[in-house]
Amino acid sequence: MTGAKTEPSVTGTKTERAAADARSGAVPTGVRRLVNRLLAVLVALVVWHLFALGPGASSDFPTPLESFRTAIDLAGTGTYWSNIATSVETALLGLALAVLVGLPVGLLIGANEHARRSTQLLLDFGRTVPAIALLPLFLLLFGATRELGLVLILVSAVWPVIIQTSYAVGEISPQLRRVGRAYHLTRWHLLRHLIAPSMFPFVFVGLRIAATLSLLMAISSEFLGGSDGLGYVLLQAMQINDTERAFVYSFTAATLGLLLNLVFVLLQRRVLWWHPSVRKGGAA
């Protein structure tokens, strides 16, 4: 009796794909991805350099080499790092406030169908109002202080947390709820063992959006409100037409955003290691 001949699976784990690439002599997928990214960065630098020498020359647009030299000089000063620490601290404090407010509110809304329907209009309105439009009001109330940045972060970053949490709780399978009732689970055990594992993938999406908004609003409040941080030194550089320093501060803010997103990606992979989206590399 002859057995059926099976074809090798097209999909496999990263280890299996790496082993197959090694046997076939092909370039590993990770190496190809790294090379492609480096080429993209190189092309961007070349375009930047050509623009600085051409159309941007009349406005003192810095070249990549000039910006790099300025970055080296600034990195040797304590003021540069203290302003970075101030902006990051403000962003993280504001994000913590948004999570402390957003998670409980999202849980309460998502746990009740009537609450979800009745608050839908309010949530849609709140998330569409730009927090920066409220800056004049908050500036009058709090002045050029860190509290101004924290309030702006809370107003802008709390909505993704509330919306994602309420949606996650509302989408939990009715079968899971019946299982919890059948085993007479307490509310704490129901939240820990059934609700939390189902909602975390959605909540992490909201946290990543909120983290980006937190850093953006922290720097914006410093830029427009005049408090210490990256936004304030960026404003100072622009006021004296120091384009090289302005570029370095802008790229520093962008780099902080990338690093903050990377931290949450790594945290998501560690917490949700069991989830299919993470196991297949979908959390990046």
Buried (B, 14 or more C-beta within 10 A) or exposed (E): EEEEEEEEEEEEEEEEBBEEBEEEEEEBEEEEEEEEEEEEEEEEBEEBBEEBEEEBEEEEBBBBEBBBBBBEEBEEEEEBEEBBEBBBBBBBBBBBBBBEBBBEBBBBBBBBEEBBEEBEEEBEEBEEEEBBEBBEEBBEEBEBBBBBBBBBBBBBBBBBBBBBBBBBBBEBEEEBEEBBEEEEBEEEEBBEBBBEBBBBBBBBBBBBBBBBBBBBBBBBBBBBBBBBBBBBBBBBBBEEEBBBBBBBBBEBBEEBBEEBBEEBBEBBBEEBEEBEEBBEEEBE
